[in-house]
């Protein structure tokens, strides 16, 4: 009986050590400059969940509901290059009355240094713009890059491809 327990514990220990060493080796890519000695790692579902929650609130135009998920001094660069550096100015910039719709197509998170916190969530959307007097209906593909630290979005970079993507 003691041999069986020892064998089970030994096997479990080998398995856990083997899994842990594989996890630390799961880094990819490269970085230049000051961080050239680091590599990218998979991020967490928690950071993705923040972006997903914000997307749902945004779709429902619940801008006050979005506030707790953003740093007050969030830096946002829109696809047209416009820049805001407060949550309120960001909300003002998206509250144009243009009734766009979108589908949330993907999200993933990567982390440059898991020991210090902060993740880069990448998300993709198909955005449908309605026809107006000045233009026909069109669709663009958007990629958004969020930097999330301690549950707050610190930066948001938006990129768009397609007709009208400079708006």
Buried (B, 14 or more C-beta within 10 A) or exposed (E): EEEEEEEEEEEEEEEEEEEEEEEEEEBEEEEEEEEEEBBBBBBBEEBBBBBBBBBEBBEEEEBEBBEEBBBEEBBBBBBEEEEBEBBEEBBEBBEEEEEBEBEBEEBEBBBBEBEEEBBBBBBBBBBBBEEEEEEEEBBBBBBBBBBBBEEBBBBBBBBBEBBBBEB
